[in-house]
């Protein structure tokens, strides 16, 4: 046991111990600051982007539901079927033919 104590008391061992203690303490400080910076950046930049993404997803879901409801809805009843006031369908004009000018 006395040999182990003499190694710790050696000047080079003390210097190595002090350097290692300073290295660990500096790494701990730097790690804490980096972690704080990353967490703050995520809160400031990431959370609003995520919230907006969720809001947009909800909007698209509502639009899809409305479109689905509209497509599944019954067509409106035809009004005036069989009455004498029906308009005549327009005849398509072909190439080189001119539509009749209004009188």
MOPAC internal coordinates of N, CA, C and O (Angstrom, degrees):
PM7 1SCF
backbone

  N    0.0000 0     0.00 0     0.00 0    0    0    0
  C    1.4435 1     0.00 0     0.00 0    1    0    0
  C    1.5257 1   110.10 1     0.00 0    2    1    0
  O    1.2310 1   120.48 1   148.92 1    3    2    1
  N    1.2571 1   116.68 1   -31.08 1    3    2    1
  C    1.4514 1   120.89 1   179.79 1    5    3    2
  C    1.5136 1   111.81 1   -66.59 1    6    5    3
  O    1.2310 1   120.50 1   150.57 1    7    6    5
  N    1.3547 1   116.64 1   -29.43 1    7    6    5
  C    1.4658 1   119.99 1   179.84 1    9    7    6
  C    1.5239 1   110.28 1   -70.35 1   10    9    7
  O    1.2310 1   120.10 1   144.33 1   11   10    9
  N    1.3202 1   117.42 1   -35.67 1   11   10    9
  C    1.4661 1   121.01 1   179.16 1   13   11   10
  C    1.5221 1   110.46 1   -67.14 1   14   13   11
  O    1.2310 1   120.09 1   141.78 1   15   14   13
  N    1.3007 1   117.42 1   -38.22 1   15   14   13
  C    1.4629 1   120.92 1   179.56 1   17   15   14
  C    1.5227 1   111.33 1   -68.83 1   18   17   15
  O    1.2310 1   120.94 1   147.59 1   19   18   17
  N    1.3050 1   115.81 1   -32.41 1   19   18   17
  C    1.4581 1   118.01 1  -179.60 1   21   19   18
  C    1.5299 1   111.06 1   -72.30 1   22   21   19
  O    1.2310 1   119.78 1   152.22 1   23   22   21
  N    1.3466 1   118.02 1   -27.78 1   23   22   21
  C    1.4665 1   120.87 1   177.51 1   25   23   22
  C    1.5222 1   109.84 1   -69.79 1   26   25   23
  O    1.2310 1   119.80 1   138.45 1   27   26   25
  N    1.3465 1   117.98 1   -41.55 1   27   26   25
  C    1.4522 1   121.82 1  -178.98 1   29   27   26
  C    1.5247 1   110.39 1   -66.74 1   30   29   27
  O    1.2310 1   120.05 1   149.39 1   31   30   29
  N    1.3074 1   117.50 1   -30.61 1   31   30   29
  C    1.4557 1   120.85 1  -178.07 1   33   31   30
  C    1.5303 1   112.41 1   -84.45 1   34   33   31
  O    1.2310 1   120.13 1   173.94 1   35   34   33
  N    1.2856 1   117.36 1    -6.06 1   35   34   33
  C    1.4660 1   121.13 1   178.80 1   37   35   34
  C    1.5298 1   108.24 1   -65.12 1   38   37   35
  O    1.2310 1   119.07 1   -40.57 1   39   38   37
  N    1.3217 1   119.38 1   139.43 1   39   38   37
  C    1.4752 1   122.07 1  -176.88 1   41   39   38
  C    1.5299 1   113.45 1   -59.01 1   42   41   39
  O    1.2310 1   119.95 1   141.68 1   43   42   41
  N    1.3340 1   117.69 1   -38.32 1   43   42   41
  C    1.4605 1   119.25 1   178.93 1   45   43   42
  C    1.5237 1   111.12 1   -69.01 1   46   45   43
  O    1.2310 1   120.27 1   145.49 1   47   46   45
  N    1.3202 1   117.08 1   -34.51 1   47   46   45
  C    1.4617 1   120.73 1   178.64 1   49   47   46
  C    1.5282 1   110.31 1   -67.99 1   50   49   47
  O    1.2310 1   120.52 1   139.92 1   51   50   49
  N    1.3437 1   116.60 1   -40.08 1   51   50   49
  C    1.4727 1   119.94 1   177.35 1   53   51   50
  C    1.5268 1   110.55 1   -62.63 1   54   53   51
  O    1.2310 1   121.29 1   137.84 1   55   54   53
  N    1.3358 1   115.13 1   -42.16 1   55   54   53
  C    1.4554 1   119.90 1  -179.41 1   57   55   54
  C    1.5309 1   110.37 1   -65.09 1   58   57   55
  O    1.2310 1   120.60 1   138.11 1   59   58   57
  N    1.3343 1   116.46 1   -41.89 1   59   58   57
  C    1.4659 1   120.64 1   178.51 1   61   59   58
  C    1.5309 1   110.45 1   -64.88 1   62   61   59
  O    1.2310 1   120.43 1   139.28 1   63   62   61
  N    1.3336 1   116.79 1   -40.72 1   63   62   61
  C    1.4622 1   121.35 1   178.99 1   65   63   62
  C    1.5282 1   110.40 1   -63.55 1   66   65   63
  O    1.2310 1   120.11 1   136.40 1   67   66   65
  N    1.3207 1   117.39 1   -43.60 1   67   66   65
  C    1.4641 1   120.96 1   179.70 1   69   67   66
  C    1.5313 1   111.21 1   -64.81 1   70   69   67
  O    1.2310 1   120.90 1   138.91 1   71   70   69
  N    1.3356 1   115.89 1   -41.09 1   71   70   69
  C    1.4690 1   119.40 1   178.40 1   73   71   70
  C    1.5284 1   111.27 1   -64.70 1   74   73   71
  O    1.2310 1   120.89 1   137.73 1   75   74   73
  N    1.3314 1   115.91 1   -42.27 1   75   74   73
  C    1.4600 1   119.97 1   179.69 1   77   75   74
  C    1.5352 1   110.87 1   -65.33 1   78   77   75
  O    1.2310 1   120.28 1   139.37 1   79   78   77
  N    1.3268 1   117.08 1   -40.63 1   79   78   77
  C    1.4693 1   120.89 1   177.89 1   81   79   78
  C    1.5247 1   110.31 1   -62.20 1   82   81   79
  O    1.2310 1   120.82 1   136.10 1   83   82   81
  N    1.3337 1   116.03 1   -43.90 1   83   82   81
  C    1.4677 1   119.66 1   179.34 1   85   83   82
  C    1.5215 1   110.81 1   -65.79 1   86   85   83
  O    1.2310 1   119.97 1   140.02 1   87   86   85
  N    1.3388 1   117.66 1   -39.98 1   87   86   85
  C    1.4588 1   121.64 1   178.41 1   89   87   86
  C    1.5294 1   111.64 1   -62.05 1   90   89   87
  O    1.2310 1   120.58 1   134.09 1   91   90   89
  N    1.3236 1   116.50 1   -45.91 1   91   90   89
  C    1.4748 1   120.26 1   179.69 1   93   91   90
  C    1.5191 1   110.20 1   -64.92 1   94   93   91
  O    1.2310 1   120.48 1   137.59 1   95   94   93
  N    1.3264 1   116.68 1   -42.41 1   95   94   93
  C    1.4690 1   119.16 1  -179.44 1   97   95   94
  C    1.5299 1   111.14 1   -65.62 1   98   97   95
  O    1.2310 1   119.97 1   140.36 1   99   98   97
  N    1.3301 1   117.66 1   -39.64 1   99   98   97
  C    1.4644 1   121.33 1   178.16 1  101   99   98
  C    1.5273 1   110.61 1   -67.13 1  102  101   99
  O    1.2310 1   120.39 1   137.95 1  103  102  101
  N    1.3275 1   116.86 1   -42.05 1  103  102  101
  C    1.4707 1   120.85 1   178.55 1  105  103  102
  C    1.5299 1   110.46 1   -63.09 1  106  105  103
  O    1.2310 1   120.50 1   140.49 1  107  106  105
  N    1.3184 1   116.65 1   -39.51 1  107  106  105
  C    1.4664 1   120.96 1   179.30 1  109  107  106
  C    1.5322 1   109.70 1   -64.14 1  110  109  107
  O    1.2310 1   120.21 1   135.01 1  111  110  109
  N    1.3318 1   117.21 1   -44.99 1  111  110  109
  C    1.4629 1   121.80 1   179.81 1  113  111  110
  C    1.5321 1   110.33 1   -63.61 1  114  113  111
  O    1.2310 1   120.66 1   132.79 1  115  114  113
  N    1.3469 1   116.34 1   -47.21 1  115  114  113
  C    1.4503 1   120.89 1  -178.47 1  117  115  114
  C    1.5303 1   110.91 1   -64.50 1  118  117  115
  O    1.2310 1   120.55 1   137.35 1  119  118  117
  N    1.3279 1   116.56 1   -42.65 1  119  118  117
  C    1.4638 1   120.98 1   178.48 1  121  119  118
  C    1.5200 1   111.82 1   -60.89 1  122  121  119
  O    1.2310 1   120.53 1   138.99 1  123  122  121
  N    1.3185 1   116.59 1   -41.01 1  123  122  121
  C    1.4650 1   120.54 1   177.97 1  125  123  122
  C    1.5180 1   111.61 1   -64.05 1  126  125  123
  O    1.2310 1   120.59 1   137.31 1  127  126  125
  N    1.3292 1   116.48 1   -42.69 1  127  126  125
  C    1.4649 1   119.73 1   179.07 1  129  127  126
  C    1.5202 1   112.15 1   -66.98 1  130  129  127
  O    1.2310 1   120.41 1   139.41 1  131  130  129
  N    1.3275 1   116.82 1   -40.59 1  131  130  129
  C    1.4653 1   120.11 1   178.43 1  133  131  130
  C    1.5258 1   109.59 1   -64.77 1  134  133  131
  O    1.2310 1   120.35 1   136.07 1  135  134  133
  N    1.3180 1   116.95 1   -43.93 1  135  134  133
  C    1.4599 1   120.49 1   178.83 1  137  135  134
  C    1.5287 1   110.96 1   -61.18 1  138  137  135
  O    1.2310 1   119.71 1   137.08 1  139  138  137
  N    1.3259 1   118.16 1   -42.92 1  139  138  137
  C    1.4653 1   121.79 1   178.63 1  141  139  138
  C    1.5336 1   110.23 1   -62.13 1  142  141  139
  O    1.2310 1   120.33 1   137.63 1  143  142  141
  N    1.3369 1   116.97 1   -42.37 1  143  142  141
  C    1.4616 1   120.81 1  -179.36 1  145  143  142
  C    1.5189 1   111.16 1   -64.39 1  146  145  143
  O    1.2310 1   120.16 1   136.13 1  147  146  145
  N    1.3188 1   117.31 1   -43.87 1  147  146  145
  C    1.4625 1   121.06 1  -179.64 1  149  147  146
  C    1.5302 1   110.43 1   -65.78 1  150  149  147
  O    1.2310 1   120.12 1   135.56 1  151  150  149
  N    1.3250 1   117.37 1   -44.44 1  151  150  149
  C    1.4665 1   120.75 1  -179.65 1  153  151  150
  C    1.5296 1   111.01 1   -64.16 1  154  153  151
  O    1.2310 1   120.05 1   137.01 1  155  154  153
  N    1.3188 1   117.51 1   -42.99 1  155  154  153
  C    1.4646 1   120.72 1   179.58 1  157  155  154
  C    1.5233 1   110.50 1   -66.41 1  158  157  155
  O    1.2310 1   120.14 1   138.26 1  159  158  157
  N    1.3164 1   117.34 1   -41.74 1  159  158  157
  C    1.4672 1   120.67 1   177.54 1  161  159  158
  C    1.5128 1   111.51 1   -61.67 1  162  161  159
  O    1.2310 1   120.08 1   139.55 1  163  162  161
  N    1.3286 1   117.46 1   -40.45 1  163  162  161
  C    1.4646 1   120.64 1   178.29 1  165  163  162
  C    1.5258 1   110.45 1   -64.42 1  166  165  163
  O    1.2310 1   120.32 1   136.85 1  167  166  165
  N    1.3289 1   116.99 1   -43.15 1  167  166  165
  C    1.4598 1   119.67 1  -179.85 1  169  167  166
  C    1.5259 1   111.66 1   -65.25 1  170  169  167
  O    1.2310 1   120.49 1   138.29 1  171  170  169
  N    1.3086 1   116.66 1   -41.71 1  171  170  169
  C    1.4607 1   120.50 1  -176.86 1  173  171  170
  C    1.5266 1   112.05 1   -75.73 1  174  173  171
  O    1.2310 1   120.03 1   139.88 1  175  174  173
  N    1.3273 1   117.56 1   -40.12 1  175  174  173
  C    1.4598 1   120.86 1  -174.42 1  177  175  174
  C    1.5227 1   113.35 1  -102.54 1  178  177  175
  O    1.2310 1   119.74 1   138.25 1  179  178  177
  N    1.2989 1   118.09 1   -41.75 1  179  178  177
  C    1.4581 1   121.36 1  -172.47 1  181  179  178
  C    1.5121 1   114.75 1   -77.98 1  182  181  179
  O    1.2310 1   119.78 1   137.36 1  183  182  181
  N    1.3152 1   118.02 1   -42.64 1  183  182  181
  C    1.4665 1   120.86 1  -176.11 1  185  183  182
  C    1.5307 1   111.55 1   -63.72 1  186  185  183
  O    1.2310 1   118.05 1   134.60 1  187  186  185
  N    1.3343 1   121.31 1   -45.40 1  187  186  185
  C    1.4663 1   118.86 1   177.22 1  189  187  186
  C    1.5339 1   113.25 1   -62.34 1  190  189  187
  O    1.2310 1   120.27 1   143.06 1  191  190  189
  N    1.3189 1   117.09 1   -36.94 1  191  190  189
  C    1.4643 1   119.86 1   178.37 1  193  191  190
  C    1.5257 1   109.67 1   -64.94 1  194  193  191
  O    1.2310 1   120.13 1   135.93 1  195  194  193
  N    1.3130 1   117.35 1   -44.07 1  195  194  193
  C    1.4615 1   121.54 1   178.46 1  197  195  194
  C    1.5268 1   110.92 1   -62.91 1  198  197  195
  O    1.2310 1   120.11 1   137.66 1  199  198  197
  N    1.3331 1   117.40 1   -42.34 1  199  198  197
  C    1.4624 1   121.09 1   179.54 1  201  199  198
  C    1.5316 1   110.67 1   -63.67 1  202  201  199
  O    1.2310 1   119.98 1   138.04 1  203  202  201
  N    1.3192 1   117.64 1   -41.96 1  203  202  201
  C    1.4642 1   121.34 1   178.62 1  205  203  202
  C    1.5306 1   110.61 1   -65.98 1  206  205  203
  O    1.2310 1   120.12 1   141.56 1  207  206  205
  N    1.3107 1   117.38 1   -38.44 1  207  206  205
  C    1.4646 1   121.75 1   177.66 1  209  207  206
  C    1.5321 1   110.26 1   -61.91 1  210  209  207
  O    1.2310 1   120.41 1   135.79 1  211  210  209
  N    1.3182 1   116.83 1   -44.21 1  211  210  209
  C    1.4659 1   120.75 1   178.72 1  213  211  210
  C    1.5291 1   110.83 1   -64.23 1  214  213  211
  O    1.2310 1   120.61 1   139.08 1  215  214  213
  N    1.3379 1   116.44 1   -40.92 1  215  214  213
  C    1.4656 1   120.15 1   178.63 1  217  215  214
  C    1.5251 1   111.09 1   -62.68 1  218  217  215
  O    1.2310 1   120.55 1   138.61 1  219  218  217
  N    1.3270 1   116.55 1   -41.39 1  219  218  217
  C    1.4591 1   120.88 1   179.22 1  221  219  218
  C    1.5332 1   110.78 1   -66.41 1  222  221  219
  O    1.2310 1   120.30 1   141.97 1  223  222  221
  N    1.3252 1   117.02 1   -38.03 1  223  222  221
  C    1.4702 1   120.29 1   176.99 1  225  223  222
  C    1.5284 1   110.35 1   -62.77 1  226  225  223
  O    1.2310 1   120.16 1   138.14 1  227  226  225
  N    1.3230 1   117.30 1   -41.86 1  227  226  225
  C    1.4636 1   120.38 1   177.94 1  229  227  226
  C    1.5252 1   110.44 1   -63.12 1  230  229  227
  O    1.2310 1   120.02 1   139.85 1  231  230  229
  N    1.3214 1   117.56 1   -40.15 1  231  230  229
  C    1.4597 1   121.52 1   178.90 1  233  231  230
  C    1.5246 1   110.44 1   -62.08 1  234  233  231
  O    1.2310 1   120.42 1   134.95 1  235  234  233
  N    1.3436 1   116.80 1   -45.05 1  235  234  233
  C    1.4572 1   119.89 1   179.00 1  237  235  234
  C    1.5216 1   111.72 1   -64.62 1  238  237  235
  O    1.2310 1   120.13 1   143.30 1  239  238  237
  N    1.3322 1   117.35 1   -36.70 1  239  238  237
  C    1.4655 1   120.21 1   176.92 1  241  239  238
  C    1.5320 1   110.62 1   -64.62 1  242  241  239
  O    1.2310 1   120.30 1   138.17 1  243  242  241
  N    1.3253 1   117.03 1   -41.83 1  243  242  241
  C    1.4650 1   120.32 1   178.54 1  245  243  242
  C    1.5209 1   110.57 1   -65.02 1  246  245  243
  O    1.2310 1   120.33 1   139.41 1  247  246  245
  N    1.3295 1   116.97 1   -40.59 1  247  246  245
  C    1.4632 1   119.77 1   178.89 1  249  247  246
  C    1.5297 1   110.50 1   -64.76 1  250  249  247
  O    1.2310 1   119.99 1   140.42 1  251  250  249
  N    1.3244 1   117.62 1   -39.58 1  251  250  249
  C    1.4569 1   121.46 1   179.05 1  253  251  250
  C    1.5307 1   110.55 1   -65.64 1  254  253  251
  O    1.2310 1   120.29 1   139.66 1  255  254  253
  N    1.3256 1   117.05 1   -40.34 1  255  254  253
  C    1.4605 1   120.72 1   177.79 1  257  255  254
  C    1.5196 1   110.96 1   -64.80 1  258  257  255
  O    1.2310 1   120.45 1   137.16 1  259  258  257
  N    1.3293 1   116.75 1   -42.84 1  259  258  257
  C    1.4663 1   120.21 1   179.67 1  261  259  258
  C    1.5290 1   110.30 1   -65.06 1  262  261  259
  O    1.2310 1   120.17 1   138.49 1  263  262  261
  N    1.3209 1   117.29 1   -41.51 1  263  262  261
  C    1.4624 1   120.58 1   179.34 1  265  263  262
  C    1.5240 1   110.26 1   -66.27 1  266  265  263
  O    1.2310 1   120.24 1   139.68 1  267  266  265
  N    1.3088 1   117.14 1   -40.32 1  267  266  265
  C    1.4617 1   120.63 1   178.47 1  269  267  266
  C    1.5256 1   110.48 1   -64.43 1  270  269  267
  O    1.2310 1   120.23 1   137.18 1  271  270  269
  N    1.3195 1   117.16 1   -42.82 1  271  270  269
  C    1.4630 1   120.91 1   178.81 1  273  271  270
  C    1.5243 1   110.44 1   -64.33 1  274  273  271
  O    1.2310 1   120.30 1   141.39 1  275  274  273
  N    1.3304 1   117.03 1   -38.61 1  275  274  273
  C    1.4588 1   120.97 1  -179.93 1  277  275  274
  C    1.5310 1   110.67 1   -68.00 1  278  277  275
  O    1.2310 1   120.29 1   139.96 1  279  278  277
  N    1.3228 1   117.05 1   -40.04 1  279  278  277
  C    1.4607 1   120.15 1  -179.77 1  281  279  278
  C    1.5274 1   112.01 1   -70.85 1  282  281  279
  O    1.2310 1   120.51 1   149.57 1  283  282  281
  N    1.3207 1   116.64 1   -30.43 1  283  282  281
  C    1.4581 1   120.63 1  -179.16 1  285  283  282
  C    1.5208 1   112.60 1   -87.24 1  286  285  283
  O    1.2310 1   119.70 1   174.64 1  287  286  285
  N    1.3202 1   118.18 1    -5.36 1  287  286  285
  C    1.4641 1   121.78 1  -178.36 1  289  287  286
  C    1.5255 1   109.89 1   -72.63 1  290  289  287
  O    1.2310 1   120.73 1   -27.74 1  291  290  289
  N    1.3165 1   116.21 1   152.26 1  291  290  289
  C    1.4618 1   122.32 1   177.38 1  293  291  290
  C    1.5196 1   108.42 1   -69.64 1  294  293  291
  O    1.2310 1   119.69 1   -39.89 1  295  294  293
  N    1.3260 1   118.19 1   140.11 1  295  294  293
  C    1.4719 1   119.28 1   176.54 1  297  295  294
  C    1.5274 1   108.92 1   -68.00 1  298  297  295
  O    1.2310 1   120.00 1   -29.84 1  299  298  297
  N    1.3267 1   117.61 1   150.16 1  299  298  297
  C    1.4661 1   119.70 1   179.97 1  301  299  298
  C    1.5247 1   109.86 1   -65.37 1  302  301  299
  O    1.2310 1   121.10 1   -31.49 1  303  302  301
  N    1.3365 1   115.51 1   148.51 1  303  302  301
  C    1.4674 1   120.38 1  -179.61 1  305  303  302
  C    1.5210 1   109.59 1   -65.39 1  306  305  303
  O    1.2310 1   120.95 1   -39.70 1  307  306  305
  N    1.3072 1   115.80 1   140.30 1  307  306  305
  C    1.4609 1   120.09 1   179.25 1  309  307  306
  C    1.5177 1   108.78 1   -71.49 1  310  309  307
  O    1.2310 1   120.75 1   -49.59 1  311  310  309
  N    1.3006 1   116.17 1   130.41 1  311  310  309
  C    1.4644 1   121.32 1  -178.76 1  313  311  310
  C    1.5195 1   108.88 1   -97.35 1  314  313  311
  O    1.2310 1   120.26 1   -38.69 1  315  314  313
  N    1.3069 1   117.11 1   141.31 1  315  314  313
  C    1.4593 1   122.61 1   172.67 1  317  315  314
  C    1.5112 1   113.65 1    72.40 1  318  317  315
  O    1.2310 1   118.79 1  -154.13 1  319  318  317
  N    1.3065 1   119.92 1    25.87 1  319  318  317
  C    1.4604 1   121.00 1   178.13 1  321  319  318
  C    1.5256 1   109.28 1   -65.85 1  322  321  319
  O    1.2310 1   120.85 1   -51.38 1  323  322  321
  N    1.2974 1   115.97 1   128.62 1  323  322  321
  C    1.4549 1   120.06 1   177.45 1  325  323  322
  C    1.5184 1   113.45 1    85.33 1  326  325  323
  O    1.2310 1   119.65 1  -177.92 1  327  326  325
  N    1.2933 1   118.28 1     2.08 1  327  326  325
  C    1.4647 1   118.37 1   179.94 1  329  327  326
  C    1.5259 1   109.59 1   -83.98 1  330  329  327
  O    1.2310 1   120.26 1   -18.21 1  331  330  329
  N    1.3010 1   117.12 1   161.79 1  331  330  329
  C    1.4612 1   122.88 1  -176.63 1  333  331  330
  C    1.5176 1   112.13 1   -77.64 1  334  333  331
  O    1.2310 1   119.45 1   171.84 1  335  334  333
  N    1.3117 1   118.66 1    -8.16 1  335  334  333
  C    1.4691 1   121.18 1  -175.62 1  337  335  334
  C    1.5144 1   112.58 1   -95.05 1  338  337  335
  O    1.2310 1   119.44 1  -162.82 1  339  338  337
  N    1.3274 1   118.67 1    17.18 1  339  338  337
  C    1.4580 1   119.77 1   179.25 1  341  339  338
  C    1.5190 1   109.77 1   -68.88 1  342  341  339
  O    1.2310 1   120.62 1   -38.37 1  343  342  341
  N    1.3019 1   116.43 1   141.63 1  343  342  341
  C    1.4615 1   119.48 1   178.26 1  345  343  342
  C    1.5165 1   108.85 1   -83.77 1  346  345  343
  O    1.2310 1   121.60 1   -30.12 1  347  346  345
  N    1.3282 1   114.54 1   149.88 1  347  346  345
  C    1.4485 1   120.48 1   179.74 1  349  347  346
  C    1.5292 1   108.91 1   -78.39 1  350  349  347
  O    1.2310 1   119.84 1   -39.26 1  351  350  349
  N    1.3362 1   117.90 1   140.74 1  351  350  349
  C    1.4633 1   118.89 1   177.72 1  353  351  350
  C    1.5230 1   110.35 1   -67.89 1  354  353  351
  O    1.2310 1   120.77 1   -33.00 1  355  354  353
  N    1.3083 1   116.14 1   147.00 1  355  354  353
  C    1.4522 1   121.53 1   179.45 1  357  355  354
  C    1.5199 1   109.17 1   -78.07 1  358  357  355
  O    1.2310 1   121.10 1   -43.92 1  359  358  357
  N    1.3256 1   115.50 1   136.08 1  359  358  357
  C    1.4568 1   120.57 1   177.56 1  361  359  358
  C    1.5206 1   107.83 1   -83.27 1  362  361  359
  O    1.2310 1   119.40 1   -46.47 1  363  362  361
  N    1.3402 1   118.75 1   133.53 1  363  362  361
  C    1.4617 1   119.85 1   179.07 1  365  363  362
  C    1.5143 1   110.48 1   -69.38 1  366  365  363
  O    1.2310 1   121.22 1   -34.60 1  367  366  365
  N    1.3156 1   115.26 1   145.40 1  367  366  365
  C    1.4574 1   119.58 1   177.55 1  369  367  366
  C    1.5119 1   108.56 1   -89.94 1  370  369  367
  O    1.2310 1   120.42 1   -39.55 1  371  370  369
  N    1.2990 1   116.81 1   140.45 1  371  370  369
  C    1.4530 1   121.54 1  -179.54 1  373  371  370
  C    1.5100 1   110.27 1   -92.47 1  374  373  371
  O    1.2310 1   120.56 1     1.40 1  375  374  373
  N    1.3165 1   116.53 1  -178.60 1  375  374  373
  C    1.4510 1   121.76 1   179.10 1  377  375  374
  C    1.5240 1   107.92 1   -71.23 1  378  377  375
  O    1.2310 1   120.66 1   -49.62 1  379  378  377
  N    1.3032 1   116.35 1   130.38 1  379  378  377
  C    1.4403 1   121.84 1   178.69 1  381  379  378
  C    1.5127 1   113.73 1    85.96 1  382  381  379
  O    1.2310 1   120.03 1   171.49 1  383  382  381
  N    1.3130 1   117.54 1    -8.51 1  383  382  381
  C    1.4719 1   119.73 1   177.03 1  385  383  382
  C    1.5113 1   108.46 1   -96.12 1  386  385  383
  O    1.2310 1   120.66 1   -33.77 1  387  386  385
  N    1.2993 1   116.34 1   146.23 1  387  386  385
  C    1.4630 1   121.48 1  -179.67 1  389  387  386
  C    1.5204 1   107.88 1  -108.99 1  390  389  387
  O    1.2310 1   121.74 1   -38.74 1  391  390  389
  N    1.3046 1   114.28 1   141.26 1  391  390  389
  C    1.4626 1   118.54 1   176.13 1  393  391  390
  C    1.5195 1   107.74 1   -70.27 1  394  393  391
  O    1.2310 1   121.29 1   -30.88 1  395  394  393
  N    1.2949 1   115.14 1   149.12 1  395  394  393
  C    1.4568 1   119.74 1   179.79 1  397  395  394
  C    1.5082 1   110.30 1   -66.08 1  398  397  395
  O    1.2310 1   120.79 1   -47.24 1  399  398  397
  N    1.3257 1   116.10 1   132.76 1  399  398  397
  C    1.4626 1   120.91 1   179.26 1  401  399  398
  C    1.5059 1   109.60 1   -74.99 1  402  401  399
  O    1.2310 1   119.93 1   -39.02 1  403  402  401
  N    1.3177 1   117.75 1   140.98 1  403  402  401
  C    1.4708 1   119.06 1   178.15 1  405  403  402
  C    1.5202 1   110.75 1   -64.62 1  406  405  403
  O    1.2310 1   121.66 1   -39.20 1  407  406  405
  N    1.3234 1   114.43 1   140.80 1  407  406  405
  C    1.4646 1   119.46 1  -177.44 1  409  407  406
  C    1.4911 1   111.92 1   -83.58 1  410  409  407
  O    1.2310 1   120.10 1   180.00 1  411  410  409

